[in-house]
Amino acid sequence: RIIQARGEIHGELTRAPKGENGFGYDPIFRPLGFDRGMGLLTAEEKNAISHRGRALEAFKVKLEEYLNK
């Protein structure tokens, strides 16, 4: 059996890169509800809204359901 999970973070692309925190699209992505882009958020702020974290949480739920059957 294959168990899959998905995590998403919604936001918008900015016109110009800002910040040094993170990698990839972080300097040009501003998550919804924030007045700064990912490149300017602290590690703690980013971890609290992380799409990877959301995917792992969803996977944990699905895995627990599978193991309890």
N, C-alpha and C positions, 0 to 999 in steps of 0.2 A: 504494500500500500504506500502511496505517496502522500505526504502531508505537506501542504504549502501554506504560506501566510504572506501577507502583504502589508506594508506600512507606507503611509503617504504623509506628506506635509504640503500644505497649500500655501501659495504666496505668489509673488510676481518678480519678474526680472527687472533690475534697475538699469538706468542708462549708462552708468559708469561704475567700475569696480571700486569698492571701499573696504578697507580693513585687511588685516593680515592673519586673522584667526581662521583656521580651517584650510581647506584645499578645494580644488575643482571649481564648482559653481558658487561656493560660499561668498566670494566678494561681490557677486552680481545677483544674489537671490535674497529677497526680503520676505520672510514668512508673514502670513496674515496675522494681524494683531500686534505686530511689532513696528516700532518707528525706526529700526535700524536693520541692516542686512545681516546675514549669517556671518560675514567676515568681521563684524563688529561685536557679535555676541560672545559672552564668556562660554567656556566649555560647559559649565553647569547649565546655562540657559539653553545651549544647543542640545545637550543630552536630555533635557526635560521634554523637548519637542521632536526628537530624532525620529526620522522615518524608520531607521534600523531598529531603534528601541521599540517602536510601535509594532513592527513586524515580529520581533522576538516575543513580545507580550502576546500577540495573537497566536503565534506558533506554540507558545507554552500552553495556552488554553486548549488548542486543538490536540496537542500531544497528550495532555492529561485526559481529555475525553477519550482518545484512542486507547490509552493504557488502562483506563477504568472499564472498558468493555469486556 
